[in-house]
Structure formats: structure tokens, C-alpha cells
Amino acid sequence: MKLSIIIPAYNEEKSINKIISAVKNVKLPCEKEIIVIDDCSKDKTLEIIRKIKGIKVFFHEKNKGKGAAMRTGASKATGDYILWQDADLEYDPEDLRKIIETAIKNKLEVVYGSRNLEKKNKYSYVSYYLGNLFLNVVTSILYFSKITDMETGYKLVKNKLVGSLNLRANKFDIEPEITAKILKKGIKIVEVPISYKPRSIKEGKKIRWKDGLTALWTLIKYRFGD
């Protein structure tokens, strides 16, 4: 069993070294490969990752967005499973073990790490928390499947399944697109609680309220079309 951990990065010079080190050090019940995609960072992110051994590095010559970086990483993955890891420090790589163990033990195609199932977690902004809850309700209603964290950055998906989704999003709408297309196939998404340490906009958080509207439209679009 092999897990491909994909880390899309854009202007993350302050955290990229720490997150890659944490991912490398976490002990998993399977082989792992780490793929880092630099989305044309304007800081020293690419310079830093090029010096790190034991990882695969790819880069975009133009900034395309998180979704494009996630898709590029998936196209390079050779593992049985793919998992996307944000380059900031909001998610704890130690939770990866719980996610992959759940998938292997129960022979699952998809496992999500849910921030909302862990009651100790907090959000940096009330508006982000409420927006997240709203999108989860919409997802559950549209796709007849209860989900608590559609926007989570920890999505573990079988590589073959990812290849069948025909992902097209370039921005943050990649998250609802992945979820919508998985649920539309009738595949159950199993969720496990994960820890979460949100950062503020001042600290580098990139998602904005407009991305929430785009996510809503994406969920509706893929429910009734492709």
C-alpha cells in the first residue's frame, strides 16, 4: 500500500519547511511519497523546497490557483491513495495516520478528516464557521448524504477514483468539486475527527467570502450537470 501526499504551495516560505518535515516524520502503516507543487510563488518557497531531500518537486511557471496545483500533484501521484495536505500549519500531519488506517482497515475509497467532529477545534472567524456549516447542509441536502466538513483540506481518495472524477477547478472550488463528484457516483464519504489550528488573514489565510459563493454554485452545478 502506498500513499501519495500532495502539498500545493503558494507563498508559504514561513511554514513550508515545517510542514514537509512533519509529513516526512509521521509514521504511517504504508509507504508514502511526498509531492510538492509550487504555484509560482513570489517568495522563497520554491527555493526552499528544491533543497529538501526525499520529496518530488514540481512547479507552475504561472500562478494558476490551489485547484490547479492539486490537479498537477494528482497527475504525478503513483500511490494507491492520494491525500492533499495544505502547506500552512492549520492541519496536523499526525492525523494522517488515523485517516489512512481507517481507509485500509475498512477497505474504503474515500475518507475525510472532519474539523467539525472534533469539538475542541476553533475557527479564526465566526463568518468562516457559519459559512462552512451552511455549505455542509447544502451538500447534505443536494446529494442525500450527511457530511460535516465538505471543505476540509484532508481528503483521502483512491488514486483510480481521482482519475475518474475529471477534475477541472483551478481555485478553491476544487474542494466542492471533489466532494460533489464523489457523492454523485454514490460513493460514501467516511469522516474521522481531526485537529485544526486556523490562521488569520494577517497570518496568510487566502480563502475569502467570495470563495464561499463559488463553492455554493459549484455544488449546485455538479448536482444537475457535469
C-alpha positions as a Markdown table, in Angstrom:
| # | Residue | x | y | z |
|---|---|---|---|---|
| 1 | Met | 0.0 | 0.0 | 0.0 |
| 2 | Lys | 1.3 | 3.4 | -1.0 |
| 3 | Leu | 0.1 | 6.9 | -0.1 |
| 4 | Ser | 0.8 | 10.0 | -2.2 |
| 5 | Ile | 0.7 | 13.1 | -0.1 |
| 6 | Ile | 0.4 | 16.2 | -2.3 |
| 7 | Ile | 1.3 | 19.6 | -0.9 |
| 8 | Pro | 0.2 | 22.6 | -3.1 |
| 9 | Ala | 2.1 | 25.7 | -2.0 |
| 10 | Tyr | 1.9 | 29.4 | -2.8 |
| 11 | Asn | 4.0 | 32.0 | -0.9 |
| 12 | Glu | 4.5 | 29.7 | 2.1 |
| 13 | Glu | 8.1 | 30.3 | 2.9 |
| 14 | Lys | 7.4 | 30.7 | 6.6 |
| 15 | Ser | 5.8 | 27.2 | 7.0 |
| 16 | Ile | 6.8 | 25.0 | 4.1 |
| 17 | Asn | 9.9 | 23.6 | 5.7 |
| 18 | Lys | 8.0 | 22.8 | 8.9 |
| 19 | Ile | 5.0 | 21.1 | 7.2 |
| 20 | Ile | 7.2 | 19.0 | 4.9 |
| 21 | Ser | 9.3 | 17.9 | 7.9 |
| 22 | Ala | 6.2 | 17.0 | 9.9 |
| 23 | Val | 4.8 | 15.0 | 6.9 |
| 24 | Lys | 8.1 | 13.2 | 6.5 |
| 25 | Asn | 8.3 | 12.3 | 10.2 |
| 26 | Val | 4.8 | 11.0 | 10.7 |
| 27 | Lys | 4.7 | 7.2 | 10.9 |
| 28 | Leu | 2.1 | 5.6 | 8.7 |
| 29 | Pro | 1.1 | 1.9 | 8.1 |
| 30 | Cys | 2.1 | 2.2 | 4.5 |
| 31 | Glu | 4.7 | 3.5 | 2.1 |
| 32 | Lys | 4.4 | 7.2 | 1.3 |
| 33 | Glu | 5.6 | 9.7 | -1.3 |
| 34 | Ile | 5.6 | 13.4 | -0.9 |
| 35 | Ile | 4.8 | 15.6 | -3.9 |
| 36 | Val | 5.1 | 19.4 | -3.5 |
| 37 | Ile | 3.7 | 21.7 | -6.2 |
| 38 | Asp | 4.8 | 25.3 | -6.1 |
| 39 | Asp | 2.2 | 27.5 | -7.8 |
| 40 | Cys | 4.6 | 30.2 | -9.0 |
| 41 | Ser | 5.3 | 31.6 | -5.5 |
| 42 | Lys | 6.7 | 35.2 | -5.3 |
| 43 | Asp | 8.7 | 34.5 | -2.2 |
| 44 | Lys | 11.3 | 31.8 | -1.4 |
| 45 | Thr | 9.0 | 28.8 | -1.3 |
| 46 | Leu | 10.4 | 27.1 | -4.4 |
| 47 | Glu | 14.0 | 27.9 | -3.4 |
| 48 | Ile | 13.4 | 26.2 | -0.1 |
| 49 | Ile | 11.6 | 23.0 | -1.4 |
| 50 | Arg | 14.3 | 22.5 | -4.0 |
| 51 | Lys | 16.8 | 22.0 | -1.2 |
| 52 | Ile | 14.7 | 19.4 | 0.6 |
| 53 | Lys | 15.7 | 15.7 | 0.0 |
| 54 | Gly | 13.2 | 12.8 | -0.2 |
| 55 | Ile | 10.4 | 14.7 | -1.9 |
| 56 | Lys | 9.2 | 15.2 | -5.5 |
| 57 | Val | 9.1 | 18.9 | -6.6 |
| 58 | Phe | 7.1 | 20.4 | -9.5 |
| 59 | Phe | 6.2 | 24.0 | -10.2 |
| 60 | His | 3.9 | 26.2 | -12.3 |
| 61 | Glu | 5.5 | 28.9 | -14.4 |
| 62 | Lys | 2.4 | 31.0 | -13.9 |
| 63 | Asn | 0.1 | 31.2 | -10.8 |
| 64 | Lys | -2.9 | 29.1 | -11.5 |
| 65 | Gly | -4.6 | 28.5 | -8.2 |
| 66 | Lys | -4.9 | 25.9 | -5.5 |
| 67 | Gly | -7.1 | 23.6 | -7.6 |
| 68 | Ala | -4.6 | 23.6 | -10.5 |
| 69 | Ala | -1.8 | 22.7 | -8.1 |
| 70 | Met | -3.9 | 19.9 | -6.6 |
| 71 | Arg | -4.6 | 18.5 | -10.0 |
| 72 | Thr | -1.0 | 18.7 | -11.1 |
| 73 | Gly | 0.0 | 16.8 | -8.0 |
| 74 | Ala | -2.6 | 14.2 | -8.6 |
| 75 | Ser | -1.3 | 13.7 | -12.1 |
| 76 | Lys | 2.1 | 12.9 | -10.7 |
| 77 | Ala | 1.0 | 10.6 | -7.9 |
| 78 | Thr | 1.9 | 6.9 | -8.0 |
| 79 | Gly | 0.3 | 5.8 | -4.8 |
| 80 | Asp | -2.8 | 3.7 | -4.2 |
| 81 | Tyr | -4.3 | 6.6 | -2.3 |
| 82 | Ile | -4.0 | 10.4 | -2.7 |
| 83 | Leu | -4.2 | 12.8 | 0.1 |
| 84 | Trp | -3.9 | 16.6 | -0.2 |
| 85 | Gln | -2.0 | 18.5 | 2.6 |
| 86 | Asp | -2.2 | 22.3 | 2.9 |
| 87 | Ala | 1.2 | 24.0 | 3.1 |
| 88 | Asp | 0.3 | 26.1 | 6.1 |
| 89 | Leu | 0.2 | 24.7 | 9.7 |
| 90 | Glu | -3.6 | 24.6 | 10.2 |
| 91 | Tyr | -3.7 | 20.8 | 9.8 |
| 92 | Asp | -1.7 | 18.3 | 11.9 |
| 93 | Pro | 0.0 | 15.6 | 9.9 |
| 94 | Glu | -0.2 | 13.3 | 12.9 |
| 95 | Asp | -3.9 | 12.9 | 11.9 |
| 96 | Leu | -2.9 | 11.3 | 8.7 |
| 97 | Arg | -2.3 | 8.0 | 10.4 |
| 98 | Lys | -5.9 | 7.9 | 11.7 |
| 99 | Ile | -7.2 | 8.7 | 8.2 |
| 100 | Ile | -5.2 | 6.1 | 6.3 |
| 101 | Glu | -5.7 | 3.4 | 8.9 |
| 102 | Thr | -9.5 | 3.9 | 8.7 |
| 103 | Ala | -9.3 | 3.6 | 4.9 |
| 104 | Ile | -7.1 | 0.4 | 5.0 |
| 105 | Lys | -9.0 | -1.3 | 7.8 |
| 106 | Asn | -12.4 | -0.8 | 6.3 |
| 107 | Lys | -11.3 | -1.0 | 2.6 |
| 108 | Leu | -12.7 | 2.4 | 1.9 |
| 109 | Glu | -12.4 | 4.5 | -1.3 |
| 110 | Val | -12.7 | 7.9 | 0.5 |
| 111 | Val | -12.0 | 9.2 | 4.0 |
| 112 | Tyr | -12.3 | 12.8 | 5.0 |
| 113 | Gly | -10.7 | 14.4 | 8.1 |
| 114 | Ser | -13.5 | 16.5 | 9.7 |
| 115 | Arg | -12.7 | 19.6 | 11.7 |
| 116 | Asn | -16.3 | 19.8 | 12.9 |
| 117 | Leu | -16.3 | 16.3 | 14.5 |
| 118 | Glu | -13.5 | 17.4 | 16.9 |
| 119 | Lys | -15.3 | 19.7 | 19.4 |
| 120 | Lys | -12.1 | 21.2 | 20.7 |
| 121 | Asn | -11.4 | 23.0 | 17.4 |
| 122 | Lys | -11.9 | 26.7 | 16.9 |
| 123 | Tyr | -12.3 | 28.9 | 13.9 |
| 124 | Ser | -10.5 | 32.2 | 13.4 |
| 125 | Tyr | -13.6 | 33.9 | 12.2 |
| 126 | Val | -17.3 | 33.3 | 13.1 |
| 127 | Ser | -18.2 | 34.0 | 9.4 |
| 128 | Tyr | -16.0 | 31.2 | 8.2 |
| 129 | Tyr | -17.5 | 28.8 | 10.7 |
| 130 | Leu | -21.1 | 29.7 | 9.7 |
| 131 | Gly | -20.2 | 29.6 | 6.1 |
| 132 | Asn | -18.7 | 26.1 | 6.5 |
| 133 | Leu | -21.8 | 24.8 | 8.3 |
| 134 | Phe | -24.1 | 26.3 | 5.6 |
| 135 | Leu | -22.2 | 24.6 | 2.8 |
| 136 | Asn | -22.3 | 21.3 | 4.7 |
| 137 | Val | -26.1 | 21.5 | 5.0 |
| 138 | Val | -26.4 | 22.3 | 1.3 |
| 139 | Thr | -24.1 | 19.4 | 0.4 |
| 140 | Ser | -26.1 | 17.0 | 2.5 |
| 141 | Ile | -29.4 | 18.1 | 1.0 |
| 142 | Leu | -28.3 | 18.2 | -2.6 |
| 143 | Tyr | -26.5 | 14.8 | -2.5 |
| 144 | Phe | -28.6 | 13.0 | 0.0 |
| 145 | Ser | -25.6 | 12.2 | 2.2 |
| 146 | Lys | -24.7 | 13.6 | 5.5 |
| 147 | Ile | -21.3 | 15.4 | 5.6 |
| 148 | Thr | -19.9 | 17.5 | 8.4 |
| 149 | Asp | -16.9 | 19.1 | 6.6 |
| 150 | Met | -17.1 | 19.3 | 2.9 |
| 151 | Glu | -14.3 | 22.0 | 2.6 |
| 152 | Thr | -11.8 | 20.0 | 4.7 |
| 153 | Gly | -8.2 | 20.1 | 3.4 |
| 154 | Tyr | -7.7 | 16.4 | 4.4 |
| 155 | Lys | -9.3 | 14.4 | 1.7 |
| 156 | Leu | -8.1 | 10.9 | 1.2 |
| 157 | Val | -9.2 | 9.3 | -2.1 |
| 158 | Lys | -8.3 | 6.2 | -4.0 |
| 159 | Asn | -6.0 | 7.2 | -6.9 |
| 160 | Lys | -8.1 | 5.4 | -9.5 |
| 161 | Leu | -11.2 | 7.3 | -8.3 |
| 162 | Val | -9.5 | 10.7 | -8.5 |
| 163 | Gly | -8.6 | 9.8 | -12.1 |
| 164 | Ser | -12.2 | 9.2 | -12.9 |
| 165 | Leu | -13.5 | 12.5 | -11.5 |
| 166 | Asn | -12.3 | 14.6 | -14.4 |
| 167 | Leu | -11.5 | 17.5 | -12.1 |
| 168 | Arg | -11.4 | 20.9 | -13.7 |
| 169 | Ala | -11.3 | 23.6 | -11.0 |
| 170 | Asn | -8.3 | 25.8 | -10.7 |
| 171 | Lys | -9.1 | 27.7 | -7.5 |
| 172 | Phe | -10.7 | 26.9 | -4.1 |
| 173 | Asp | -13.7 | 25.4 | -5.9 |
| 174 | Ile | -11.7 | 22.2 | -6.2 |
| 175 | Glu | -12.9 | 21.2 | -2.8 |
| 176 | Pro | -16.7 | 21.2 | -3.5 |
| 177 | Glu | -16.0 | 19.7 | -7.0 |
| 178 | Ile | -14.2 | 16.7 | -5.5 |
| 179 | Thr | -17.0 | 16.2 | -2.9 |
| 180 | Ala | -19.8 | 16.7 | -5.4 |
| 181 | Lys | -18.4 | 14.3 | -8.0 |
| 182 | Ile | -17.7 | 11.6 | -5.4 |
| 183 | Leu | -21.1 | 11.7 | -3.9 |
| 184 | Lys | -22.8 | 11.8 | -7.3 |
| 185 | Lys | -21.1 | 8.5 | -8.0 |
| 186 | Gly | -22.9 | 7.1 | -5.0 |
| 187 | Ile | -19.7 | 6.6 | -3.0 |
| 188 | Lys | -19.9 | 7.1 | 0.7 |
| 189 | Ile | -17.6 | 9.6 | 2.4 |
| 190 | Val | -16.5 | 8.4 | 5.8 |
| 191 | Glu | -15.3 | 11.1 | 8.2 |
| 192 | Val | -13.0 | 11.0 | 11.1 |
| 193 | Pro | -12.3 | 13.8 | 13.6 |
| 194 | Ile | -9.1 | 15.8 | 13.1 |
| 195 | Ser | -7.4 | 18.7 | 15.0 |
| 196 | Tyr | -7.4 | 22.2 | 13.5 |
| 197 | Lys | -5.4 | 25.4 | 14.2 |
| 198 | Pro | -6.7 | 28.2 | 12.0 |
| 199 | Arg | -4.6 | 31.1 | 11.0 |
| 200 | Ser | -5.9 | 34.6 | 10.3 |
| 201 | Ile | -5.9 | 36.6 | 7.1 |
| 202 | Lys | -2.9 | 38.6 | 8.5 |
| 203 | Glu | -1.1 | 35.3 | 9.0 |
| 204 | Gly | -1.6 | 34.4 | 5.4 |
| 205 | Lys | -5.1 | 32.7 | 5.1 |
| 206 | Lys | -6.1 | 33.1 | 1.5 |
| 207 | Ile | -9.7 | 32.0 | 1.2 |
| 208 | Arg | -12.3 | 34.8 | 1.2 |
| 209 | Trp | -16.1 | 35.1 | 1.4 |
| 210 | Lys | -16.4 | 35.1 | -2.4 |
| 211 | Asp | -14.9 | 31.6 | -2.5 |
| 212 | Gly | -17.9 | 30.5 | -0.4 |
| 213 | Leu | -20.3 | 31.8 | -3.1 |
| 214 | Thr | -18.3 | 30.0 | -5.7 |
| 215 | Ala | -18.4 | 26.8 | -3.6 |
| 216 | Leu | -22.2 | 27.0 | -3.4 |
| 217 | Trp | -22.5 | 27.5 | -7.1 |
| 218 | Thr | -20.2 | 24.5 | -7.7 |
| 219 | Leu | -22.3 | 22.2 | -5.5 |
| 220 | Ile | -25.4 | 23.2 | -7.4 |
| 221 | Lys | -23.8 | 23.0 | -10.8 |
| 222 | Tyr | -22.5 | 19.4 | -10.4 |
| 223 | Arg | -25.7 | 18.2 | -8.8 |
| 224 | Phe | -27.6 | 18.9 | -12.0 |
| 225 | Gly | -24.9 | 18.8 | -14.6 |
| 226 | Asp | -21.3 | 18.0 | -15.3 |
